[in-house]
Amino acid sequence: MSRLPSDGPSVELSGWGLYPRAQCQLVEPESLAELERGVDRHGTIARGLGRSYGDAALNAGGQVLGLTRLDRYVEFDAEHGILRCEGGVSLERIIADFAPRGWFPMITPGTKHVTVGGCIANDVHGKGHHAQGSFVSSVRSMRVWCADGSIVTASRDEHSDLFWASFGGMGLCGVIVEATLQLRAIETTYYRQQAIVVHNLDEMLDAFDENNSVFPYSVAYIDPLASGDRLGRGVLTVGDHAQLVDLPAHLQKAPRRVSAGYLATVPFELPSATLNPLTIRLVNSTIKTVLARAGAVAHYEKFFFPLDAIGHWNRGYGPRGFTQYQLVVPLADGRRVMRELLKTIVSSGNLPFLNILKRMGRASGGHLSFPIEGYTFAIDFPIRADTAALTKRLDQMVSEAGGRIYLGKDAFVDAEMFRAMYPRLDEWRAIKRRYDPSGVFVSDLARRVGLV
């Protein structure tokens, strides 16, 4: 593996889903000067910690810019919780360094092993989207390294076109080398939570309606094997920030405790046969039981990042990998659409490993940002011979309902379908041409869905 120059040896890369994989030339600059010298102007794409699931940070036969060494703090306003940092800083590090001081990232996705630049490129969201929005809500401004070598400051007021195009822009408008973030003041690193067991989809969506105006965080596990009258059964977990007085006495001794690493690690890719109807049923039964019996107070690790407890858990899907298909459909007619989607998945024979449902709030304003107000559903499908055909069927259903899929998770959608789902695509392309007229920033995903 080579950090510099740009013609270093080829390495195999993949996203978190381990599908697809591509040979790329990985270059890892440690400074802006190295970034400038090392960029291949015939085509490159930025990469953080590799947690986009599909091919967003792949460039087969070309260069990939690994940015995890651009990970310095620049400035911190301890009174107001405003952090200025390089784009390669991870949420894990921000939590470790600032949670003990009473500050936490405002918006967190399902893993803390993501960079600030990656959070912007994907405009990530979490279980609080209905109340707090996506990652753009926490970003005051950013500095973007553009194709001509200039560094442009982008905010809601300055170069606002580049600012909004970058959220959900998958790194294709420029390299996010620095960002200024608003952190959230916290009294503890714990959360009050409540588990609500539901028996079918109508009960589940009713529970969201009843609780989303009360709790800033909500997420539901849906049994992927339930059908018929039980379709959509599962457990809805709702919660809020815990204050010091909410904690039992033994936790009050260290109310801002930070986690200390993985509980276990999957050491290698398991055989594909490990995932079968029996193991999927056993795992989901365990998940349902654990969620239903969850305690009244949870540490942020269990509340936000339960899968982070297991290092390299993606290896459990075997050498063929998996895709996480995430969709969102509008609230209007959403119940009927969600029911039909669930029926299609359950009857497909392509057994999903895990189903997660959330309620989303208003769209952020990013041209290609994924969230719109509605129901979002994320499903892990182990890669099988018929996986692509199934996702194509789901794409059609989602598009007809006025919904869309999430590029940060996708591995299959084609350009025609993507255009139908994202009506502001041409606006985004115009901004892309303005800041990258020669098409320096490119990826396998960009070519697949028609972003370049």
VEXFIVEX-477921 format. One record per residue (C-alpha): residue in three letters; x, z, y; residue number from 1. Coordinates in steps of 0.1 Angstrom, whole numbers, plus 5000, padded with zeros to 4 digits. Layout:
<rs>
+------+------+------+------+------+
: resn :   c1 :   c3 :   c2 : resi :
+------+------+------+------+------+
:  ALA :    X :    Z :    Y :  NUM :
...
+------+------+------+------+------+
</rs>
This chain:
<rs>
+------+------+------+------+------+
: resn :   c1 :   c3 :   c2 : resi :
+------+------+------+------+------+
:  MET : 5000 : 5000 : 5000 :    1 :
:  SER : 5013 : 4991 : 5034 :    2 :
:  ARG : 5005 : 5005 : 5068 :    3 :
:  LEU : 5022 : 4978 : 5089 :    4 :
:  PRO : 5028 : 4949 : 5094 :    5 :
:  SER : 4996 : 4929 : 5090 :    6 :
:  ASP : 5008 : 4909 : 5060 :    7 :
:  GLY : 5012 : 4939 : 5037 :    8 :
:  PRO : 5005 : 4938 : 5000 :    9 :
:  SER : 4969 : 4935 : 4987 :   10 :
:  VAL : 4950 : 4965 : 4974 :   11 :
:  GLU : 4916 : 4968 : 4958 :   12 :
:  LEU : 4889 : 4984 : 4980 :   13 :
:  SER : 4853 : 4992 : 4976 :   14 :
:  GLY : 4826 : 5012 : 4994 :   15 :
:  TRP : 4813 : 5044 : 4980 :   16 :
:  GLY : 4790 : 5026 : 4956 :   17 :
:  LEU : 4821 : 5011 : 4939 :   18 :
:  TYR : 4803 : 4978 : 4941 :   19 :
:  PRO : 4814 : 4952 : 4951 :   20 :
:  ARG : 4852 : 4954 : 4950 :   21 :
:  ALA : 4876 : 4932 : 4969 :   22 :
:  GLN : 4913 : 4926 : 4973 :   23 :
:  CYS : 4922 : 4933 : 5009 :   24 :
:  GLN : 4954 : 4939 : 5030 :   25 :
:  LEU : 4951 : 4975 : 5042 :   26 :
:  VAL : 4969 : 4983 : 5074 :   27 :
:  GLU : 4969 : 5019 : 5087 :   28 :
:  PRO : 4981 : 5023 : 5123 :   29 :
:  GLU : 4989 : 5057 : 5137 :   30 :
:  SER : 4987 : 5047 : 5174 :   31 :
:  LEU : 4971 : 5022 : 5197 :   32 :
:  ALA : 5004 : 5005 : 5200 :   33 :
:  GLU : 5005 : 5000 : 5163 :   34 :
:  LEU : 4969 : 4989 : 5162 :   35 :
:  GLU : 4977 : 4962 : 5188 :   36 :
:  ARG : 5008 : 4950 : 5169 :   37 :
:  GLY : 4992 : 4951 : 5135 :   38 :
:  VAL : 4958 : 4934 : 5140 :   39 :
:  ASP : 4954 : 4901 : 5122 :   40 :
:  ARG : 4936 : 4880 : 5148 :   41 :
:  HIS : 4924 : 4856 : 5121 :   42 :
:  GLY : 4900 : 4883 : 5109 :   43 :
:  THR : 4899 : 4921 : 5104 :   44 :
:  ILE : 4875 : 4950 : 5101 :   45 :
:  ALA : 4878 : 4987 : 5107 :   46 :
:  ARG : 4875 : 5012 : 5079 :   47 :
:  GLY : 4872 : 5050 : 5080 :   48 :
:  LEU : 4868 : 5072 : 5049 :   49 :
:  GLY : 4850 : 5045 : 5029 :   50 :
:  ARG : 4816 : 5061 : 5027 :   51 :
:  SER : 4796 : 5030 : 5036 :   52 :
:  TYR : 4782 : 5021 : 5002 :   53 :
:  GLY : 4785 : 4983 : 4999 :   54 :
:  ASP : 4808 : 4957 : 5015 :   55 :
:  ALA : 4806 : 4968 : 5052 :   56 :
:  ALA : 4843 : 4977 : 5053 :   57 :
:  LEU : 4856 : 4950 : 5030 :   58 :
:  ASN : 4873 : 4917 : 5040 :   59 :
:  ALA : 4882 : 4899 : 5008 :   60 :
:  GLY : 4915 : 4882 : 5010 :   61 :
:  GLY : 4919 : 4894 : 5046 :   62 :
:  GLN : 4929 : 4925 : 5066 :   63 :
:  VAL : 4912 : 4959 : 5067 :   64 :
:  LEU : 4922 : 4984 : 5094 :   65 :
:  GLY : 4923 : 5019 : 5080 :   66 :
:  LEU : 4918 : 5042 : 5109 :   67 :
:  THR : 4920 : 5077 : 5094 :   68 :
:  ARG : 4955 : 5082 : 5110 :   69 :
:  LEU : 4939 : 5078 : 5145 :   70 :
:  ASP : 4925 : 5113 : 5142 :   71 :
:  ARG : 4936 : 5133 : 5172 :   72 :
:  TYR : 4916 : 5155 : 5195 :   73 :
:  VAL : 4920 : 5145 : 5231 :   74 :
:  GLU : 4901 : 5171 : 5251 :   75 :
:  PHE : 4875 : 5198 : 5245 :   76 :
:  ASP : 4852 : 5215 : 5270 :   77 :
:  ALA : 4847 : 5249 : 5254 :   78 :
:  GLU : 4820 : 5259 : 5279 :   79 :
:  HIS : 4797 : 5229 : 5273 :   80 :
:  GLY : 4808 : 5218 : 5238 :   81 :
:  ILE : 4819 : 5184 : 5248 :   82 :
:  LEU : 4846 : 5169 : 5225 :   83 :
:  ARG : 4867 : 5139 : 5232 :   84 :
:  CYS : 4885 : 5126 : 5201 :   85 :
:  GLU : 4899 : 5095 : 5184 :   86 :
:  GLY : 4876 : 5075 : 5161 :   87 :
:  GLY : 4893 : 5085 : 5129 :   88 :
:  VAL : 4884 : 5122 : 5132 :   89 :
:  SER : 4861 : 5133 : 5105 :   90 :
:  LEU : 4830 : 5154 : 5107 :   91 :
:  GLU : 4845 : 5177 : 5081 :   92 :
:  ARG : 4874 : 5184 : 5104 :   93 :
:  ILE : 4852 : 5189 : 5135 :   94 :
:  ILE : 4831 : 5214 : 5115 :   95 :
:  ALA : 4862 : 5232 : 5102 :   96 :
:  ASP : 4878 : 5235 : 5137 :   97 :
:  PHE : 4848 : 5241 : 5159 :   98 :
:  ALA : 4821 : 5258 : 5138 :   99 :
:  PRO : 4841 : 5291 : 5139 :  100 :
:  ARG : 4840 : 5288 : 5177 :  101 :
:  GLY : 4803 : 5283 : 5178 :  102 :
:  TRP : 4799 : 5245 : 5178 :  103 :
:  PHE : 4786 : 5220 : 5152 :  104 :
:  PRO : 4780 : 5182 : 5152 :  105 :
:  MET : 4746 : 5175 : 5166 :  106 :
:  ILE : 4738 : 5148 : 5140 :  107 :
:  THR : 4751 : 5148 : 5105 :  108 :
:  PRO : 4744 : 5124 : 5076 :  109 :
:  GLY : 4743 : 5134 : 5039 :  110 :
:  THR : 4781 : 5138 : 5038 :  111 :
:  LYS : 4807 : 5153 : 5062 :  112 :
:  HIS : 4834 : 5130 : 5048 :  113 :
:  VAL : 4828 : 5103 : 5075 :  114 :
:  THR : 4847 : 5094 : 5106 :  115 :
:  VAL : 4833 : 5095 : 5141 :  116 :
:  GLY : 4839 : 5057 : 5144 :  117 :
:  GLY : 4820 : 5052 : 5111 :  118 :
:  CYS : 4791 : 5073 : 5123 :  119 :
:  ILE : 4789 : 5051 : 5154 :  120 :
:  ALA : 4792 : 5018 : 5135 :  121 :
:  ASN : 4764 : 5028 : 5112 :  122 :
:  ASP : 4744 : 5049 : 5137 :  123 :
:  VAL : 4741 : 5075 : 5110 :  124 :
:  HIS : 4711 : 5098 : 5107 :  125 :
:  GLY : 4702 : 5129 : 5088 :  126 :
:  LYS : 4672 : 5151 : 5078 :  127 :
:  GLY : 4666 : 5158 : 5115 :  128 :
:  HIS : 4659 : 5123 : 5127 :  129 :
:  HIS : 4622 : 5129 : 5135 :  130 :
:  ALA : 4633 : 5156 : 5160 :  131 :
:  GLN : 4668 : 5147 : 5171 :  132 :
:  GLY : 4673 : 5110 : 5166 :  133 :
:  SER : 4704 : 5092 : 5152 :  134 :
:  PHE : 4741 : 5097 : 5160 :  135 :
:  VAL : 4738 : 5079 : 5193 :  136 :
:  SER : 4720 : 5110 : 5206 :  137 :
:  SER : 4753 : 5129 : 5205 :  138 :
:  VAL : 4776 : 5102 : 5220 :  139 :
:  ARG : 4782 : 5103 : 5257 :  140 :
:  SER : 4807 : 5074 : 5258 :  141 :
:  MET : 4833 : 5056 : 5237 :  142 :
:  ARG : 4864 : 5035 : 5242 :  143 :
:  VAL : 4864 : 5003 : 5222 :  144 :
:  TRP : 4895 : 4982 : 5214 :  145 :
:  CYS : 4883 : 4946 : 5219 :  146 :
:  ALA : 4894 : 4913 : 5205 :  147 :
:  ASP : 4914 : 4904 : 5236 :  148 :
:  GLY : 4935 : 4936 : 5233 :  149 :
:  SER : 4917 : 4954 : 5262 :  150 :
:  ILE : 4902 : 4988 : 5258 :  151 :
:  VAL : 4867 : 4990 : 5273 :  152 :
:  THR : 4848 : 5022 : 5281 :  153 :
:  ALA : 4812 : 5019 : 5270 :  154 :
:  SER : 4783 : 5042 : 5278 :  155 :
:  ARG : 4747 : 5041 : 5287 :  156 :
:  ASP : 4758 : 5033 : 5323 :  157 :
:  GLU : 4790 : 5013 : 5318 :  158 :
:  HIS : 4792 : 4983 : 5296 :  159 :
:  SER : 4759 : 4994 : 5282 :  160 :
:  ASP : 4755 : 4961 : 5262 :  161 :
:  LEU : 4786 : 4970 : 5242 :  162 :
:  PHE : 4775 : 5006 : 5238 :  163 :
:  TRP : 4742 : 4997 : 5223 :  164 :
:  ALA : 4755 : 4968 : 5202 :  165 :
:  SER : 4781 : 4992 : 5186 :  166 :
:  PHE : 4754 : 5015 : 5172 :  167 :
:  GLY : 4745 : 4998 : 5139 :  168 :
:  GLY : 4770 : 4970 : 5147 :  169 :
:  MET : 4791 : 4978 : 5117 :  170 :
:  GLY : 4824 : 4976 : 5136 :  171 :
:  LEU : 4820 : 4939 : 5144 :  172 :
:  CYS : 4821 : 4942 : 5182 :  173 :
:  GLY : 4854 : 4960 : 5184 :  174 :
:  VAL : 4874 : 4990 : 5171 :  175 :
:  ILE : 4860 : 5024 : 5182 :  176 :
:  VAL : 4892 : 5042 : 5191 :  177 :
:  GLU : 4878 : 5071 : 5209 :  178 :
:  ALA : 4845 : 5088 : 5215 :  179 :
:  THR : 4831 : 5117 : 5237 :  180 :
:  LEU : 4806 : 5138 : 5217 :  181 :
:  GLN : 4782 : 5165 : 5226 :  182 :
:  LEU : 4784 : 5193 : 5200 :  183 :
:  ARG : 4756 : 5217 : 5192 :  184 :
:  ALA : 4759 : 5254 : 5200 :  185 :
:  ILE : 4753 : 5276 : 5169 :  186 :
:  GLU : 4751 : 5313 : 5163 :  187 :
:  THR : 4757 : 5309 : 5125 :  188 :
:  THR : 4766 : 5282 : 5100 :  189 :
:  TYR : 4734 : 5290 : 5080 :  190 :
:  TYR : 4699 : 5276 : 5079 :  191 :
:  ARG : 4665 : 5291 : 5072 :  192 :
:  GLN : 4648 : 5269 : 5046 :  193 :
:  GLN : 4615 : 5266 : 5027 :  194 :
:  ALA : 4608 : 5246 : 4995 :  195 :
:  ILE : 4573 : 5231 : 4992 :  196 :
:  VAL : 4564 : 5218 : 4957 :  197 :
:  VAL : 4541 : 5188 : 4958 :  198 :
:  HIS : 4523 : 5170 : 4929 :  199 :
:  ASN : 4518 : 5134 : 4942 :  200 :
:  LEU : 4526 : 5111 : 4971 :  201 :
:  ASP : 4496 : 5119 : 4992 :  202 :
:  GLU : 4505 : 5156 : 4990 :  203 :
:  MET : 4541 : 5148 : 4999 :  204 :
:  LEU : 4532 : 5128 : 5030 :  205 :
:  ASP : 4506 : 5154 : 5040 :  206 :
:  ALA : 4533 : 5180 : 5038 :  207 :
:  PHE : 4556 : 5160 : 5061 :  208 :
:  ASP : 4527 : 5156 : 5086 :  209 :
:  GLU : 4521 : 5194 : 5085 :  210 :
:  ASN : 4557 : 5205 : 5089 :  211 :
:  ASN : 4576 : 5179 : 5109 :  212 :
:  SER : 4563 : 5193 : 5142 :  213 :
:  VAL : 4573 : 5228 : 5131 :  214 :
:  PHE : 4607 : 5223 : 5116 :  215 :
:  PRO : 4636 : 5202 : 5130 :  216 :
:  TYR : 4649 : 5194 : 5095 :  217 :
:  SER : 4631 : 5180 : 5065 :  218 :
:  VAL : 4639 : 5160 : 5034 :  219 :
:  ALA : 4621 : 5154 : 5001 :  220 :
:  TYR : 4633 : 5148 : 4966 :  221 :
:  ILE : 4610 : 5126 : 4946 :  222 :
:  ASP : 4609 : 5126 : 4908 :  223 :
:  PRO : 4620 : 5090 : 4900 :  224 :
:  LEU : 4604 : 5092 : 4866 :  225 :
:  ALA : 4569 : 5103 : 4876 :  226 :
:  SER : 4541 : 5077 : 4874 :  227 :
:  GLY : 4503 : 5075 : 4875 :  228 :
:  ASP : 4486 : 5104 : 4891 :  229 :
:  ARG : 4520 : 5122 : 4895 :  230 :
:  LEU : 4536 : 5093 : 4914 :  231 :
:  GLY : 4556 : 5107 : 4943 :  232 :
:  ARG : 4557 : 5143 : 4931 :  233 :
:  GLY : 4587 : 5163 : 4941 :  234 :
:  VAL : 4600 : 5190 : 4964 :  235 :
:  LEU : 4600 : 5189 : 5003 :  236 :
:  THR : 4626 : 5211 : 5019 :  237 :
:  VAL : 4622 : 5221 : 5055 :  238 :
:  GLY : 4644 : 5242 : 5077 :  239 :
:  ASP : 4658 : 5254 : 5110 :  240 :
:  HIS : 4690 : 5270 : 5123 :  241 :
:  ALA : 4695 : 5306 : 5113 :  242 :
:  GLN : 4703 : 5331 : 5139 :  243 :
:  LEU : 4724 : 5362 : 5132 :  244 :
:  VAL : 4693 : 5384 : 5128 :  245 :
:  ASP : 4680 : 5360 : 5101 :  246 :
:  LEU : 4710 : 5366 : 5078 :  247 :
:  PRO : 4712 : 5394 : 5052 :  248 :
:  ALA : 4737 : 5421 : 5059 :  249 :
:  HIS : 4764 : 5406 : 5036 :  250 :
:  LEU : 4763 : 5373 : 5054 :  251 :
:  GLN : 4764 : 5388 : 5089 :  252 :
:  LYS : 4800 : 5399 : 5082 :  253 :
:  ALA : 4811 : 5362 : 5085 :  254 :
:  PRO : 4782 : 5343 : 5101 :  255 :
:  ARG : 4802 : 5312 : 5109 :  256 :
:  ARG : 4818 : 5308 : 5075 :  257 :
:  VAL : 4833 : 5273 : 5068 :  258 :
:  SER : 4835 : 5259 : 5033 :  259 :
:  ALA : 4868 : 5257 : 5014 :  260 :
:  GLY : 4866 : 5224 : 4995 :  261 :
:  TYR : 4852 : 5210 : 4963 :  262 :
:  LEU : 4837 : 5231 : 4935 :  263 :
:  ALA : 4845 : 5204 : 4910 :  264 :
:  THR : 4858 : 5168 : 4909 :  265 :
:  VAL : 4849 : 5139 : 4887 :  266 :
:  PRO : 4884 : 5129 : 4876 :  267 :
:  PHE : 4878 : 5093 : 4865 :  268 :
:  GLU : 4850 : 5067 : 4862 :  269 :
:  LEU : 4827 : 5077 : 4834 :  270 :
:  PRO : 4815 : 5052 : 4808 :  271 :
:  SER : 4784 : 5033 : 4820 :  272 :
:  ALA : 4765 : 5046 : 4789 :  273 :
:  THR : 4767 : 5081 : 4804 :  274 :
:  LEU : 4737 : 5072 : 4826 :  275 :
:  ASN : 4708 : 5067 : 4803 :  276 :
:  PRO : 4671 : 5077 : 4803 :  277 :
:  LEU : 4679 : 5111 : 4787 :  278 :
:  THR : 4707 : 5121 : 4811 :  279 :
:  ILE : 4687 : 5108 : 4841 :  280 :
:  ARG : 4657 : 5129 : 4830 :  281 :
:  LEU : 4679 : 5160 : 4825 :  282 :
:  VAL : 4697 : 5157 : 4858 :  283 :
:  ASN : 4664 : 5152 : 4877 :  284 :
:  SER : 4648 : 5181 : 4860 :  285 :
:  THR : 4677 : 5203 : 4870 :  286 :
:  ILE : 4676 : 5190 : 4906 :  287 :
:  LYS : 4638 : 5197 : 4909 :  288 :
:  THR : 4642 : 5233 : 4895 :  289 :
:  VAL : 4672 : 5241 : 4918 :  290 :
:  LEU : 4653 : 5228 : 4949 :  291 :
:  ALA : 4621 : 5246 : 4941 :  292 :
:  ARG : 4639 : 5279 : 4936 :  293 :
:  ALA : 4662 : 5276 : 4966 :  294 :
:  GLY : 4668 : 5308 : 4986 :  295 :
:  ALA : 4654 : 5315 : 5021 :  296 :
:  VAL : 4688 : 5310 : 5037 :  297 :
:  ALA : 4714 : 5283 : 5029 :  298 :
:  HIS : 4749 : 5276 : 5041 :  299 :
:  TYR : 4753 : 5243 : 5059 :  300 :
:  GLU : 4771 : 5229 : 5028 :  301 :
:  LYS : 4740 : 5232 : 5006 :  302 :
:  PHE : 4716 : 5225 : 5034 :  303 :
:  PHE : 4732 : 5192 : 5047 :  304 :
:  PHE : 4759 : 5182 : 5022 :  305 :
:  PRO : 4749 : 5193 : 4986 :  306 :
:  LEU : 4768 : 5164 : 4969 :  307 :
:  ASP : 4800 : 5171 : 4988 :  308 :
:  ALA : 4805 : 5200 : 4964 :  309 :
:  ILE : 4816 : 5175 : 4938 :  310 :
:  GLY : 4846 : 5154 : 4946 :  311 :
:  HIS : 4843 : 5117 : 4938 :  312 :
:  TRP : 4808 : 5121 : 4924 :  313 :
:  ASN : 4804 : 5083 : 4927 :  314 :
:  ARG : 4826 : 5079 : 4896 :  315 :
:  GLY : 4798 : 5093 : 4876 :  316 :
:  TYR : 4781 : 5058 : 4878 :  317 :
:  GLY : 4809 : 5042 : 4858 :  318 :
:  PRO : 4830 : 5011 : 4864 :  319 :
:  ARG : 4800 : 4989 : 4873 :  320 :
:  GLY : 4791 : 5013 : 4902 :  321 :
:  PHE : 4758 : 5016 : 4919 :  322 :
:  THR : 4739 : 5007 : 4951 :  323 :
:  GLN : 4719 : 5030 : 4972 :  324 :
:  TYR : 4689 : 5010 : 4984 :  325 :
:  GLN : 4676 : 5026 : 5016 :  326 :
:  LEU : 4645 : 5013 : 5034 :  327 :
:  VAL : 4623 : 5023 : 5062 :  328 :
:  VAL : 4586 : 5012 : 5067 :  329 :
:  PRO : 4564 : 5019 : 5097 :  330 :
:  LEU : 4539 : 5048 : 5096 :  331 :
:  ALA : 4510 : 5023 : 5099 :  332 :
:  ASP : 4498 : 5015 : 5064 :  333 :
:  GLY : 4529 : 5035 : 5053 :  334 :
:  ARG : 4511 : 5054 : 5025 :  335 :
:  ARG : 4499 : 5022 : 5008 :  336 :
:  VAL : 4533 : 5005 : 5012 :  337 :
:  MET : 4552 : 5036 : 4998 :  338 :
:  ARG : 4529 : 5038 : 4969 :  339 :
:  GLU : 4534 : 5001 : 4960 :  340 :
:  LEU : 4572 : 5004 : 4964 :  341 :
:  LEU : 4573 : 5035 : 4941 :  342 :
:  LYS : 4552 : 5017 : 4915 :  343 :
:  THR : 4575 : 4987 : 4916 :  344 :
:  ILE : 4605 : 5008 : 4911 :  345 :
:  VAL : 4591 : 5030 : 4883 :  346 :
:  SER : 4578 : 4999 : 4864 :  347 :
:  SER : 4610 : 4979 : 4869 :  348 :
:  GLY : 4630 : 4994 : 4840 :  349 :
:  ASN : 4660 : 4998 : 4863 :  350 :
:  LEU : 4660 : 5036 : 4863 :  351 :
:  PRO : 4669 : 5051 : 4896 :  352 :
:  PHE : 4691 : 5081 : 4895 :  353 :
:  LEU : 4679 : 5099 : 4926 :  354 :
:  ASN : 4651 : 5093 : 4952 :  355 :
:  ILE : 4652 : 5109 : 4987 :  356 :
:  LEU : 4624 : 5106 : 5012 :  357 :
:  LYS : 4625 : 5114 : 5049 :  358 :
:  ARG : 4603 : 5109 : 5080 :  359 :
:  MET : 4619 : 5091 : 5109 :  360 :
:  GLY : 4613 : 5094 : 5146 :  361 :
:  ARG : 4616 : 5067 : 5173 :  362 :
:  ALA : 4642 : 5040 : 5172 :  363 :
:  SER : 4674 : 5046 : 5191 :  364 :
:  GLY : 4678 : 5015 : 5211 :  365 :
:  GLY : 4707 : 5000 : 5192 :  366 :
:  HIS : 4702 : 4964 : 5185 :  367 :
:  LEU : 4710 : 4967 : 5148 :  368 :
:  SER : 4704 : 5004 : 5144 :  369 :
:  PHE : 4684 : 5011 : 5112 :  370 :
:  PRO : 4660 : 5039 : 5121 :  371 :
:  ILE : 4625 : 5031 : 5132 :  372 :
:  GLU : 4595 : 5055 : 5133 :  373 :
:  GLY : 4583 : 5057 : 5097 :  374 :
:  TYR : 4591 : 5067 : 5062 :  375 :
:  THR : 4626 : 5061 : 5049 :  376 :
:  PHE : 4634 : 5061 : 5012 :  377 :
:  ALA : 4668 : 5061 : 4996 :  378 :
:  ILE : 4672 : 5052 : 4959 :  379 :
:  ASP : 4704 : 5052 : 4938 :  380 :
:  PHE : 4704 : 5023 : 4913 :  381 :
:  PRO : 4732 : 5020 : 4888 :  382 :
:  ILE : 4743 : 4984 : 4888 :  383 :
:  ARG : 4726 : 4964 : 4860 :  384 :
:  ALA : 4720 : 4927 : 4853 :  385 :
:  ASP : 4687 : 4928 : 4870 :  386 :
:  THR : 4695 : 4951 : 4900 :  387 :
:  ALA : 4699 : 4922 : 4925 :  388 :
:  ALA : 4665 : 4907 : 4914 :  389 :
:  LEU : 4648 : 4941 : 4919 :  390 :
:  THR : 4663 : 4947 : 4954 :  391 :
:  LYS : 4652 : 4912 : 4963 :  392 :
:  ARG : 4616 : 4920 : 4953 :  393 :
:  LEU : 4618 : 4953 : 4973 :  394 :
:  ASP : 4633 : 4934 : 5003 :  395 :
:  GLN : 4603 : 4912 : 5004 :  396 :
:  MET : 4578 : 4941 : 5002 :  397 :
:  VAL : 4597 : 4960 : 5030 :  398 :
:  SER : 4599 : 4930 : 5052 :  399 :
:  GLU : 4562 : 4921 : 5049 :  400 :
:  ALA : 4554 : 4957 : 5059 :  401 :
:  GLY : 4575 : 4954 : 5091 :  402 :
:  GLY : 4603 : 4975 : 5077 :  403 :
:  ARG : 4640 : 4970 : 5071 :  404 :
:  ILE : 4670 : 4981 : 5049 :  405 :
:  TYR : 4701 : 5000 : 5060 :  406 :
:  LEU : 4733 : 4979 : 5062 :  407 :
:  GLY : 4754 : 5011 : 5057 :  408 :
:  LYS : 4740 : 5013 : 5021 :  409 :
:  ASP : 4733 : 4976 : 5013 :  410 :
:  ALA : 4751 : 4953 : 4989 :  411 :
:  PHE : 4726 : 4925 : 4982 :  412 :
:  VAL : 4703 : 4914 : 5012 :  413 :
:  ASP : 4708 : 4878 : 5023 :  414 :
:  ALA : 4709 : 4863 : 5058 :  415 :
:  GLU : 4674 : 4850 : 5058 :  416 :
:  MET : 4659 : 4883 : 5049 :  417 :
:  PHE : 4681 : 4902 : 5072 :  418 :
:  ARG : 4670 : 4881 : 5102 :  419 :
:  ALA : 4634 : 4887 : 5093 :  420 :
:  MET : 4640 : 4925 : 5093 :  421 :
:  TYR : 4660 : 4928 : 5125 :  422 :
:  PRO : 4642 : 4909 : 5154 :  423 :
:  ARG : 4670 : 4917 : 5179 :  424 :
:  LEU : 4697 : 4899 : 5159 :  425 :
:  ASP : 4701 : 4871 : 5184 :  426 :
:  GLU : 4706 : 4896 : 5213 :  427 :
:  TRP : 4733 : 4913 : 5193 :  428 :
:  ARG : 4750 : 4881 : 5185 :  429 :
:  ALA : 4752 : 4872 : 5222 :  430 :
:  ILE : 4769 : 4905 : 5229 :  431 :
:  LYS : 4792 : 4899 : 5199 :  432 :
:  ARG : 4803 : 4865 : 5213 :  433 :
:  ARG : 4808 : 4881 : 5248 :  434 :
:  TYR : 4833 : 4907 : 5235 :  435 :
:  ASP : 4847 : 4888 : 5205 :  436 :
:  PRO : 4844 : 4850 : 5212 :  437 :
:  SER : 4870 : 4841 : 5186 :  438 :
:  GLY : 4854 : 4861 : 5158 :  439 :
:  VAL : 4883 : 4885 : 5152 :  440 :
:  PHE : 4861 : 4912 : 5137 :  441 :
:  VAL : 4846 : 4901 : 5104 :  442 :
:  SER : 4837 : 4916 : 5070 :  443 :
:  ASP : 4822 : 4906 : 5037 :  444 :
:  LEU : 4789 : 4921 : 5048 :  445 :
:  ALA : 4790 : 4902 : 5081 :  446 :
:  ARG : 4794 : 4869 : 5062 :  447 :
:  ARG : 4767 : 4878 : 5037 :  448 :
:  VAL : 4740 : 4887 : 5062 :  449 :
:  GLY : 4748 : 4862 : 5089 :  450 :
:  LEU : 4764 : 4885 : 5115 :  451 :
:  VAL : 4793 : 4860 : 5121 :  452 :
+------+------+------+------+------+
</rs>
